[in-house]
Amino acid sequence: MSNNLLAGKKGIIFGALDDKSIAWKVAERCVAEGAQITLTNAPVALRFGQLNELGEKLNAEVIGADATNMEDLENLFTKSTEILGGKVDFVLHSIGMSLNVRKKREYTNIKHEWMLKTFDISAMSFHRMMQVMWKLDAINDWGSILGLTYIAAQRTFPDYSEMAESKALLESYARSFGYHFGTAKKVRVNTISQSPTWTTAGSGVKGFDKFFGYADKMSPLGNASAEACADYCVSMFSDLTKMVTMQNLFHDGGFSSMGMNPAVFED
Ligand SMILES: NC(=O)c1ccc[n+]([C@@H]2O[C@H](COP(=O)([O-])OP(=O)(O)OC[C@H]3O[C@@H](n4cnc5c(N)ncnc54)[C@H](O)[C@@H]3O)[C@@H](O)[C@H]2O)c1
């Protein structure tokens, strides 16, 4: 299904690792809606993931970039604007990684060097990316920048650990840079707060399977899938949402507005 919502638009999609990744679905939907894109991920992910496969399928160039490295990001935006034949109209930041979560450190006994690395990869990379776009003047007026986040930024979900603070920081960058981009270039910056989703990053959180079922029951519409998230991202990249900026947008089947749902207690 295509409504050509992104016809003539150019974009960069960060963070597609395999066909479960939210960014993978977003890339597919953007191209189906008429966009021309480049794809990027960390060099190590290019070796172990399946991104080249997606690039071939979508006729999209794959450019390696560690999102914590300014030179890599400058190279990515310079090359992308060359390949796409002009400035971009949209960018998706779909990056998250926590060493403390991965290595199963308790929140009360966290390694702070790893915490810094988590913030750098999962949150500061959003600022870095926007700073590079700003410096290189790489995005068109009325463009759209999106980051993916999770409700643990506002509410406590104990097993989400330091990723909660990462997401709070990420959402704050959207507001702060959203001011500058909005004022200077009418570019909007938002975050989408997505339901739990079965991906490499998502399923790495302790107790994810049980929690996925809990969130699904709590949400009147059920958990939002990665495909539904891709649809929402397309709408946010399209010209139909030009005046939405500096927002954290919940895409969670209603979870964030629930207090209690009797469905949770039913078998
Ligand atoms: N899966 C969920 O339950 C869920 C829920 C809400 C929000 N999110 C967010 O969605 C985004 C995408 O995650 P996903 O669930 O699709 O998982 P994923 O594991 O498929 O994607 C995470 C991506 O981050 C990339 N990455 C890690 N370090 C990097 C670096 N240094 N430079 C560049 N890229 C790097 C990985 O290679 C991977 O492609 C993340 O921000 C995640 O926090 C996920």
The ligand as a Gaussian input file, in Angstrom:
#p B3LYP/6-31G(d) Opt

LIG

0 1
 N       12.357000      -2.722000      21.020000
 C       11.686000      -2.040000      21.928000
 O       10.995000      -2.603000      22.783000
 C       11.752000      -0.533000      21.889000
 C       10.733000       0.224000      22.554000
 C       10.826000       1.622000      22.540000
 C       11.905000       2.237000      21.907000
 N       12.871000       1.471000      21.283000
 C       13.990000       2.159000      20.645000
 O       13.975000       1.924000      19.264000
 C       15.296000       2.118000      18.749000
 C       15.669000       0.971000      17.831000
 O       15.824000      -0.220000      18.554000
 P       15.241000      -1.620000      18.064000
 O       14.291000      -2.068000      19.119000
 O       14.804000      -1.561000      16.655000
 O       16.511000      -2.582000      18.223000
 P       17.768000      -2.911000      17.264000
 O       18.702000      -3.673000      18.132000
 O       17.301000      -3.560000      16.018000
 O       18.362000      -1.460000      16.916000
 C       19.322000      -0.783000      17.714000
 C       20.374000      -0.263000      16.749000
 O       21.337000       0.588000      17.380000
 C       22.533000       0.417000      16.622000
 N       23.722000       0.935000      17.305000
 C       24.245000       0.530000      18.496000
 N       25.383000       1.200000      18.744000
 C       25.583000       2.065000      17.706000
 C       26.571000       3.031000      17.395000
 N       27.627000       3.255000      18.199000
 N       26.461000       3.726000      16.228000
 C       25.423000       3.520000      15.382000
 N       24.432000       2.623000      15.646000
 C       24.521000       1.898000      16.787000
 C       22.591000      -1.106000      16.473000
 O       23.554000      -1.549000      15.538000
 C       21.160000      -1.405000      16.073000
 O       21.009000      -1.346000      14.668000
 C       16.202000       2.293000      19.970000
 O       16.378000       3.677000      20.234000
 C       15.369000       1.677000      21.060000
 O       15.731000       2.130000      22.342000
 C       12.801000       0.114000      21.252000

